[in-house]
Amino acid sequence: NADGVFLLRAVHAARGIIEDFEIIDVNPSGARLLRADRAALVGRRLSADLVGEAVLARYIEAATTHQTVSEELRVSRRRFASGWLYHQAVPTADG
């Protein structure tokens, strides 16, 4: 099984503060993980019930501090095709 890979774009609020992330691309494994088609995911924001508030906060922290997030967490089987998720977020130059 290939890893699910999501390419995210930081969404900035007033004063440049990151408030969310938009999916700009996803591989087939990532789409299967969320039980969705790629076309249905591209353009969606993470806060749109794709991840919980804690994960979103960790990604914002990672992008703000330029630190990688790497952890395993229990996730809802209603949202994901698995009950556990190992995720890693690696910030790029634009967050």
WOCORMO-V345185 format. One record per residue. RES is the residue in three letters. SS is DSSP state (A for helix, B for strand, O for the rest). OMEGA is omega as a letter, one per 20 degrees, with the letter a starting at -180 (none if undefined). Layout:
RES|SS|OMEGA ; RES|SS|OMEGA
//
This chain:
ASN|O|r ; ALA|O|r ; ASP|O|r ; GLY|O|a ; VAL|O|r ; PHE|B|r ; LEU|B|a ; LEU|B|r ; ARG|B|r ; ALA|B|r ; VAL|B|a ; HIS|B|r ; ALA|O|r ; ALA|A|r ; ARG|A|r ; GLY|A|a ; ILE|O|r ; ILE|B|r ; GLU|B|a ; ASP|B|r ; PHE|B|r ; GLU|B|r ; ILE|B|r ; ILE|B|r ; ASP|B|r ; VAL|B|r ; ASN|O|a ; PRO|A|r ; SER|A|r ; GLY|A|r ; ALA|A|r ; ARG|A|r ; LEU|A|r ; LEU|O|r ; ARG|O|a ; ALA|O|r ; ASP|O|r ; ARG|A|a ; ALA|A|a ; ALA|A|a ; LEU|A|a ; VAL|O|a ; GLY|O|r ; ARG|O|r ; ARG|B|r ; LEU|O|a ; SER|O|a ; ALA|O|r ; ASP|O|r ; LEU|O|r ; VAL|O|r ; GLY|O|a ; GLU|A|a ; ALA|A|r ; VAL|A|r ; LEU|A|r ; ALA|A|r ; ARG|A|r ; TYR|A|r ; ILE|A|r ; GLU|A|a ; ALA|A|a ; ALA|A|a ; THR|A|a ; THR|A|a ; HIS|O|r ; GLN|O|r ; THR|O|r ; VAL|B|r ; SER|B|a ; GLU|B|r ; GLU|B|r ; LEU|B|r ; ARG|B|a ; VAL|O|a ; SER|O|r ; ARG|O|r ; ARG|O|a ; ARG|O|a ; PHE|O|r ; ALA|O|r ; SER|O|r ; GLY|O|r ; TRP|B|a ; LEU|B|r ; TYR|B|a ; HIS|B|r ; GLN|B|r ; ALA|B|a ; VAL|O|a ; PRO|O|r ; THR|O|a ; ALA|O|a ; ASP|O|r ; GLY|O|none
//
